[in-house]
Amino acid sequence: MECAEEPRKDNVVVAVVGGGLVGALNACYFARRGFQVEVFESRGDIREAEIVRGRSINLALSHRGRQALSRVGMEEKIVSKGIPMHARMIHSLNGKQSPIPYGKKGQYILSVDRAGLNKDLLTEAESFPNAKMNFDHRLHDWNSDTGCMTFIRPDGTKESLQADLIVGCDGAFSTIRKQFLRQGRFDYSQTYIPHGYLELTMPAIDGEFAMKPNFLHIWPRNTFMMIALPNQDKTFTCTLFMPFDEFEKITSGDEVMDFFQTYFPDAIPLIGVDSLQRDYFRLPAQAMVSIKCSPYHIKDKCVLMGDAAHAVVPFFGQGMNAGFEDCIVFDEIMDQCNEDFSAVLPEYTRVRVPDDHTIADLAMYNYVEMRAHVNSKWFLFRKKLDNI
Ligand code: FAD
């Protein structure tokens, strides 16, 4: 007796909208399962671009992100290019540096290059014969009943495509999510914090790191702070987080120097006076938003993941990591529900929303922890006890 033929998965189209960190990883997860995967990304191919515009230059990869990479065989490749950070290094005003380990001996997080990670994930996704990258495709609108999406090309022309499942990985300002706002019983909140951020580069000195490399350096100054993460080219990327009001008060190179002299004097010779005065004004400070929503799906047609579902403030270093974990959680539910989208999507919302909302809350809490609490003697004492 002949078995009934299984529906061919390569006829089932999964459209991943957004080829950023989470979208590119997700494409690998869906392609591994044999679906016909179409990735739509509004930017051109970043592997061919000289300058990759985006958010932070580097970011911290932690355990949950590594787990998600390991399931698609990418962990070793990415980890080999990362720089371990075993502890925070607190810079006091007088220049004294005190380490606070992240966990037990041997535990660490990794500083990775955002653009490099995104490029590697795109290349991995593209290695599947059933995955296709569509760059320069900006989603304009989509229909939640039919799954029909309309994209705008750089020359202004429009293209449409219908998918069986749409995976919204198009970031904090998601176009996919806009349709959710038109549905009944969709909860949504967004909060901008009063702080902005700007990035500065601390160059290598004689081909070596200007500070100890295996640390996440922090200059906590209570209402604001600067951090620095190491890069493979022996530079550090310093990020200054400060209320917009304070950024606006600094309008000249001399004022930048006065400010750094008062709060970060040890960083001046390491960044360099000329670079500081120039780079401080290169780009305006960027805003940071925290977004929560629920549910994460519409019927069996569409699901949100990564920042499109839960943008968090960066102080817990878990935005990308949580987005990567979304991919694992979805993948496990696909196994449990036999890839039946009508069962998988509501289950994903049920399981994932509470965890993502908790991460958003922890990130908000860590906003104060990093810039203020790490200063307290009690905190340093407690951390020492933790590590005995
Ligand atoms: P994104 O990276 O925003 O990617 C979305 C993609 O969708 C982009 O490529 C975009 O071009 C594309 N897109 C947007 N709109 C459309 C459209 N209409 N059509 C088609 N494509 C579209 N996280 C960590 O885990 N660790 C850290 O240390 C860390 N540090 C951070 C530091 C800063 C300063 C900031 C701001 C964030 C940090 N994060 C960190 C958070 C992390 O950057 C995000 O969580 C992560 O980028 C989310 O990935 P994503 O793929 O969901 O979204």
Residues whose N, C-alpha, C, O or C-beta is under 5 A from the ligand:
A	BS01	FAD	V17 G18 G19 G20 L21 V22 G23 F40 E41 S42 R43 R55 S56 N58 L59 A60 H137 R138 L139 C169 D170 G171 A172 T175 M305 G306 D307 A308 P314 G317 Q318 G319 M320 N321 G323
